[in-house]
Amino acid sequence: MRDVAFADDSTGQVFTRTLQTTDHAVEEQRVRWQFASSADAGAESDCPWRPARTVIPQPSSVGAHWTSSVSCRDATRSGPVERTEESTADVVRTDSFSIAGRSTAVYVVKRVSVTRSSGHEQHDAVEDWYAPSLGIVVKQTVESTSPSAAPFARDSTTEWWIVGPV
């Protein structure tokens, strides 16, 4: 397993993904957030997915498609919260990404998900840039909409950049 940290320069929010590579897939075992703004500033969230969420099947190629259904129990300041996520994903193309001045081959994965928690839901259009040579996602863009109000943030687009292994 490998922990990888990501940051959003505009908000200072940080999250960590715990990734594991198996014979069949790269899986996200858990995701942890550290909130930098809002009423939860300084609070942390830790969601161990059950089962692990597939990031990309192995071996992979452009055109690969999969679905997942995961859940977690997250401890928050106001008490435990059950989260569920239903998603579909596709490897849409290959590209390259510069890391420390070196070009790295990546698969670009587009995922559409619906996350439900405490009667609210959030819709995300996610683009993960997965570097098979490193075994990690190196960039992620998320466009979020919330048909229901809090606890989710307003509609937003966030671009996350890898800041390194943890």
BELVENQUI-V717362 format. One line per field, one symbol per residue. phi: phi as a letter, one per 40 degrees, with the letter a starting at -180 (. if undefined). burial: 1 if it has 9 or more other ideal C-beta (glycine too) atoms within 8 Angstrom, else 0. Layout:
phi->???
burial->???
//
This chain:
phi->.bcbcbbbdcbgcbbbbcbbbbcbacbccabbbbcbbgccdgcbbbbccbcccccacbcbadhcbababbaabbcbdchcbcbbbbabaaccababacbfgbcbcbccbbbbbbbbafgbabbbbbbbbbcccbgacbaabbbbbbcbcdccccdabbbbbcbhcc
burial->0111111100011111111100001111111111100000001010101001111111010001000101111101000011111011111000001010000111111111111110011111111111110011111111110100000100000111010000
//
